[in-house]
Structure formats: C-alpha cells, structure tokens
Amino acid sequence: MADNARPLVVITGACGGMGQATARRLGVSHDLVLTDIHADRITALVGQLTGEGYTVAGTLAADLAAPEAAGDLLDLAMGAGRIGAIVHTAGLSPALADWDKILTANVVATVRLLDAIEVRGPANLALVMIASIAGHMARVAGQAALDAVIDAPLADDFLQRVAPLLDAASPPTADGEAYSRRATAYGHSKWAVMRLCESKAVDWARHGNRIVTISPGLILTPMGRSEIETSEGVRALNDAIPAGRTGTALDIASAVAFLVSDQASFITGTDLRVDGGTIPLVQQMTAGT
C-alpha cells in the first residue's frame, strides 16, 4: 500500500529507458504511478522496483492516445494520493515506428493527457514532457503549414491532412525516403510538444501548475541505440557531440528531478535542452553551409 504522506509521481512510458531511470530517481521521494502500453513489461518493472524498495501506488496498461486512457490514468492516480508531478516520457522514434504511429503517440496522446489534466484539475502540479532536439531542428526547417495541421491532432481527418504535407517537407537523405518521412514526422511532433508547453503555461500558472519540456540529445536508451544503428546521419551526429560522449537516461532523469522540485518553482513554459551541445553544433554547421 502506498504511503499517502508522500506525493505521487505519474510516469508515462514507464518501461522505456527514460521512464525507468525517472522512476528510480524520483521514487526516492515520491510514490510511483506507472503507465505503459505493455502490460507484461509493467508487471516485470513493478517487480523490479518493489524489490529495490520503491513504492508503486498504481499501474495502468493503456495506449494514452485512446480517448479515455489519460482520464483513467489520472483518476487512478488521484484515488491513490496527491499528485506532485507527472513525467510524460511515452513516445515513438523513427527507428521504431512509421510516421502515422509516431504522430499518434507523440502528439495525439500528449494532447489527450493535457486535456485530461485540465478537466480533472489536479493543483500544484509540475508536468515535464519529453521533447527532443529533433524538434529544434524541425523549427529551423520552418514548415509552417505542416505545423498548423499537427497543432490540431484530434481532428477526424488529422492523418489524411498531414500525409501530403509530410511528404513535401521530407528532405532526401542517405537513410532513404521512408526513414526521412518518419524523421520529419518525429521532429515536427516534438516541436509540437514544445509549442503545447508554451501555449499552456500562462493559464496553468494561474492555477498553480507548471509545465516544461526537456529536449534530450542522443541518449543511450534502447530507443536511442536503435536510432544510432538505423540512421547514418544520427551516427555522424553522435560521433560529433561536443561534450565527447553520448547521453544517458540518468542525465535526463536528473534534469527531471530538478524541474519537478521546489528549486524550479519559477520555471514554466520553457524547454531545457540536455544534449551535450549538439544543437549549437548543428547551428554552426548550418550557418557554415
């Protein structure tokens, strides 16, 4: 049974590399509510965490892009105690899924989660959403028409409207046409998450809540390794990271721990890049071409 004197942290995508690292980092001070799409993986993770001394107050196996899933998650968490933080790590990358599944997981699910938070109204909450440096690179690309469609992901014809714009925005790369389309979808999905953060921040602050994003660079999670192995461009970028190493899941979990803490109480509506200097490097390379 959860110790209800401690706040809860809700972690989506809990079975991924960043989700697990965040659970262990925040589980020292919070009880855990974990969700992931894979029921068997959640069961295994709960066994590991409880064996290590962490308290899991609840779990939900669900696809957060489904209409009722985010509401069910919040109802579960609010019934278990006081939610202090939500960390939204769930998402898909170009190495793992096609463009439509990427947009559904990264944008549709995120919007449904934010809508559920606003409807159910937990207060004094810090929400951290995982974006990506790919979103910053998509912003440089400046595909306004594509971004405008992605900003309305709950429309019935969302994927049909996105498809031709995505094709037009996808540059040819050494990794092939299909990967380029997936990578474009991924970058713009993460740029959409950053825009959502900024658009919600003012109203959320008036209700005592904070919302921030983190843009990881190349991180050695299973998903990150798949990207490095799949894409020639990603491998080249990984080899050139100015910090001299690839990031770890703990780098992200440590940033999350700061952003949900009282030390970050004046930080909202913004994005924190945790990328070892990759975006400044890309900007220098772009300026030199």
C-alpha positions as CSV (number, residue, x, y, z in Angstrom):
1,M,0.0,0.0,0.0
2,A,1.3,3.5,-0.9
3,D,2.5,5.9,1.8
4,N,0.0,8.7,1.1
5,A,2.1,11.2,3.2
6,R,4.4,11.3,0.1
7,P,3.4,12.9,-3.2
8,L,2.9,10.7,-6.2
9,V,4.7,11.0,-9.5
10,V,2.9,9.7,-12.6
11,I,5.3,8.4,-15.2
12,T,4.1,7.5,-18.7
13,G,6.2,5.3,-20.9
14,A,7.5,3.9,-17.7
15,C,9.1,0.8,-19.2
16,G,11.3,2.8,-21.5
17,G,14.9,3.8,-20.7
18,M,14.0,7.3,-19.6
19,G,10.9,6.1,-17.8
20,Q,12.7,3.6,-15.7
21,A,15.5,6.0,-14.9
22,T,13.0,8.6,-13.8
23,A,11.1,6.1,-11.7
24,R,14.3,5.2,-9.8
25,R,15.4,8.8,-9.5
26,L,12.0,10.2,-8.3
27,G,11.0,7.1,-6.4
28,V,13.3,8.1,-3.6
29,S,10.9,11.0,-2.7
30,H,7.7,10.0,-4.4
31,D,5.4,7.0,-4.7
32,L,5.0,5.8,-8.2
33,V,2.1,5.5,-10.6
34,L,3.3,3.9,-13.8
35,T,1.7,3.5,-17.2
36,D,2.9,1.9,-20.4
37,I,1.2,0.2,-23.3
38,H,2.7,-3.2,-22.5
39,A,1.1,-4.9,-19.5
40,D,3.7,-7.6,-19.2
41,R,6.5,-5.1,-19.1
42,I,4.8,-3.1,-16.4
43,T,4.4,-6.2,-14.3
44,A,8.0,-7.0,-14.7
45,L,9.1,-3.5,-13.9
46,V,6.9,-3.3,-10.8
47,G,8.6,-6.5,-9.5
48,Q,12.0,-5.0,-10.0
49,L,11.1,-1.6,-8.4
50,T,9.4,-3.1,-5.4
51,G,12.3,-5.5,-4.9
52,E,14.6,-2.5,-4.8
53,G,12.5,-0.8,-2.1
54,Y,10.4,1.6,-4.2
55,T,6.7,2.1,-3.6
56,V,4.4,1.6,-6.6
57,A,0.9,3.0,-5.8
58,G,-0.7,2.0,-9.1
59,T,-0.3,0.9,-12.6
60,L,-2.2,1.2,-15.9
61,A,-1.5,-0.7,-19.1
62,A,-3.0,1.6,-21.8
63,D,-2.4,3.5,-25.0
64,L,-2.7,7.1,-24.0
65,A,-3.8,8.1,-27.5
66,A,-7.1,6.2,-26.8
67,P,-9.8,8.7,-25.9
68,E,-10.4,7.6,-22.3
69,A,-7.0,6.4,-21.3
70,A,-5.5,9.6,-19.9
71,G,-8.6,10.3,-17.8
72,D,-8.4,6.7,-16.4
73,L,-4.8,7.3,-15.5
74,L,-5.5,10.5,-13.6
75,D,-8.5,9.0,-11.9
76,L,-6.3,6.1,-10.7
77,A,-3.5,8.5,-9.5
78,M,-5.9,10.9,-7.8
79,G,-7.5,8.0,-6.0
80,A,-4.1,6.9,-4.7
81,G,-2.9,10.1,-3.2
82,R,-1.7,13.7,-4.1
83,I,-0.1,14.0,-7.5
84,G,3.0,16.1,-7.2
85,A,4.4,15.6,-10.7
86,I,3.7,14.0,-14.0
87,V,6.5,12.9,-16.3
88,H,5.4,12.2,-19.8
89,T,8.2,10.1,-21.4
90,A,5.9,8.0,-23.7
91,G,6.6,8.3,-27.4
92,L,8.0,6.7,-30.5
93,S,11.0,7.4,-32.7
94,P,11.7,6.9,-36.4
95,A,13.6,3.7,-35.8
96,L,10.7,2.1,-34.1
97,A,7.5,3.1,-36.0
98,D,6.0,4.6,-39.1
99,W,5.1,8.2,-39.4
100,D,1.4,7.8,-38.5
101,K,2.1,5.9,-35.3
102,I,4.8,8.5,-34.4
103,L,2.3,11.4,-34.7
104,T,-0.3,9.5,-32.8
105,A,1.9,8.5,-29.9
106,N,3.8,11.8,-29.7
107,V,1.1,14.4,-30.4
108,V,-2.4,12.8,-30.0
109,A,-1.5,11.1,-26.7
110,T,0.1,14.3,-25.4
111,V,-2.9,16.4,-26.2
112,R,-5.2,13.9,-24.6
113,L,-3.1,13.9,-21.4
114,L,-3.1,17.7,-21.2
115,D,-6.9,17.8,-21.8
116,A,-7.4,15.3,-19.0
117,I,-5.3,17.2,-16.6
118,E,-7.3,20.4,-17.3
119,V,-10.7,18.6,-16.9
120,R,-9.8,16.8,-13.7
121,G,-7.9,19.8,-12.2
122,P,-5.1,18.4,-10.0
123,A,-3.4,21.5,-8.5
124,N,0.2,22.4,-7.5
125,L,1.4,20.1,-10.2
126,A,4.6,20.0,-12.2
127,L,4.4,18.4,-15.6
128,V,7.6,17.5,-17.5
129,M,7.2,16.3,-21.1
130,I,10.0,14.8,-23.1
131,A,10.5,16.6,-26.4
132,S,13.7,16.2,-28.5
133,I,16.5,18.2,-30.1
134,A,14.8,16.9,-33.3
135,G,12.1,19.4,-32.5
136,H,14.6,22.3,-32.5
137,M,15.9,21.2,-35.9
138,A,12.3,21.0,-37.2
139,R,11.7,24.5,-36.1
140,V,14.7,25.7,-38.1
141,A,13.2,23.9,-41.1
142,G,10.2,26.3,-40.8
143,Q,7.4,24.1,-42.2
144,A,4.5,26.3,-41.0
145,A,1.8,24.5,-43.0
146,L,2.7,21.2,-41.6
147,D,2.9,22.5,-38.0
148,A,-0.5,24.1,-38.3
149,V,-2.1,20.8,-39.1
150,I,-0.1,19.0,-36.4
151,D,-1.4,21.5,-33.9
152,A,-5.0,20.1,-34.4
153,P,-4.3,16.3,-33.8
154,L,-7.7,15.4,-32.6
155,A,-9.4,16.3,-35.9
156,D,-11.1,13.3,-37.6
157,D,-9.0,13.8,-40.7
158,F,-5.7,14.5,-39.0
159,L,-3.6,11.9,-40.6
160,Q,-5.1,12.3,-44.0
161,R,-4.3,16.1,-43.9
162,V,-0.8,15.5,-42.6
163,A,0.3,12.9,-45.2
164,P,0.8,15.1,-48.3
165,L,2.4,17.9,-46.2
166,L,4.8,15.4,-44.6
167,D,5.9,14.2,-48.0
168,A,6.5,17.7,-49.2
169,A,8.6,18.5,-46.0
170,S,10.7,15.4,-46.0
171,P,14.2,16.1,-47.5
172,P,16.1,13.3,-49.3
173,T,18.7,11.7,-47.0
174,A,21.1,8.8,-47.2
175,D,18.8,6.9,-44.9
176,G,16.1,6.6,-47.6
177,E,12.7,8.1,-48.3
178,A,10.7,6.1,-45.7
179,Y,13.1,7.0,-42.9
180,S,13.1,10.6,-43.9
181,R,9.4,10.8,-43.7
182,R,9.4,9.2,-40.3
183,A,12.2,11.5,-39.1
184,T,10.3,14.5,-40.3
185,A,7.1,13.4,-38.5
186,Y,9.2,12.8,-35.4
187,G,10.9,16.2,-35.4
188,H,7.6,18.1,-36.0
189,S,5.8,16.0,-33.4
190,K,8.4,17.1,-30.8
191,W,8.3,20.7,-31.9
192,A,4.5,20.5,-31.4
193,V,5.1,19.3,-27.8
194,M,7.2,22.3,-27.1
195,R,4.6,24.6,-28.6
196,L,2.0,23.0,-26.4
197,C,4.1,23.7,-23.4
198,E,4.4,27.4,-24.2
199,S,0.7,27.7,-25.1
200,K,-0.5,26.2,-21.8
201,A,2.0,27.9,-19.4
202,V,0.2,31.1,-18.6
203,D,-3.2,29.6,-17.8
204,W,-1.6,26.7,-15.9
205,A,0.5,29.1,-13.8
206,R,-2.7,30.9,-12.7
207,H,-4.0,27.6,-11.4
208,G,-0.8,26.8,-9.5
209,N,0.6,24.3,-12.1
210,R,3.8,24.3,-14.1
211,I,4.6,22.8,-17.5
212,V,8.0,22.3,-19.0
213,T,9.7,20.2,-21.7
214,I,13.1,18.6,-21.9
215,S,14.8,18.1,-25.3
216,P,17.2,15.2,-24.9
217,G,20.0,14.8,-27.4
218,L,21.3,11.4,-28.3
219,I,20.7,9.2,-25.3
220,L,21.8,5.6,-24.8
221,T,18.4,4.1,-24.1
222,P,17.2,1.2,-26.2
223,M,15.3,3.6,-28.4
224,G,18.4,5.9,-28.8
225,R,20.6,2.9,-29.7
226,S,18.1,1.9,-32.4
227,E,18.3,5.4,-33.9
228,I,22.1,5.3,-33.9
229,E,22.1,1.9,-35.5
230,T,19.4,2.8,-38.1
231,S,20.5,6.2,-39.4
232,E,23.8,7.2,-40.9
233,G,23.0,10.8,-40.1
234,V,22.3,10.1,-36.4
235,R,25.6,8.1,-36.2
236,A,27.5,11.0,-37.6
237,L,25.8,13.4,-35.1
238,N,26.6,11.0,-32.2
239,D,30.2,10.9,-33.2
240,A,30.4,14.7,-33.1
241,I,28.7,15.5,-29.8
242,P,30.8,18.4,-28.3
243,A,30.6,17.0,-24.8
244,G,32.5,14.0,-26.0
245,R,30.0,11.3,-25.0
246,T,26.5,10.1,-25.7
247,G,23.9,11.0,-23.0
248,T,22.5,8.6,-20.5
249,A,19.0,8.0,-19.2
250,L,20.3,9.3,-15.8
251,D,21.2,12.6,-17.4
252,I,17.5,13.1,-18.3
253,A,16.2,11.7,-15.0
254,S,18.4,14.2,-13.1
255,A,17.1,17.1,-15.2
256,V,13.5,15.9,-14.5
257,A,14.2,15.7,-10.8
258,F,15.3,19.3,-10.8
259,L,12.4,20.6,-12.8
260,V,9.8,19.0,-10.6
261,S,11.5,20.2,-7.4
262,D,10.8,23.4,-5.5
263,Q,14.2,24.7,-6.8
264,A,12.5,25.1,-10.2
265,S,9.3,26.7,-8.9
266,F,9.8,29.8,-11.1
267,I,10.4,27.8,-14.3
268,T,7.5,27.1,-16.6
269,G,6.5,27.3,-20.2
270,T,10.0,26.6,-21.5
271,D,12.3,23.9,-22.9
272,L,15.5,22.6,-21.4
273,R,18.0,21.1,-23.9
274,V,20.0,18.2,-22.4
275,D,22.1,17.4,-25.5
276,G,25.8,17.9,-24.7
277,G,26.0,20.9,-27.0
278,T,24.5,19.2,-30.1
279,I,22.1,22.0,-31.1
280,P,24.8,24.7,-31.0
281,L,26.9,22.4,-33.2
282,V,24.1,21.9,-35.7
283,Q,23.5,25.7,-35.8
284,Q,27.2,26.3,-36.5
285,M,27.2,23.7,-39.2
286,T,24.0,25.1,-40.8
287,A,25.4,28.7,-40.7
288,G,28.5,27.4,-42.5
289,T,26.7,25.9,-45.4
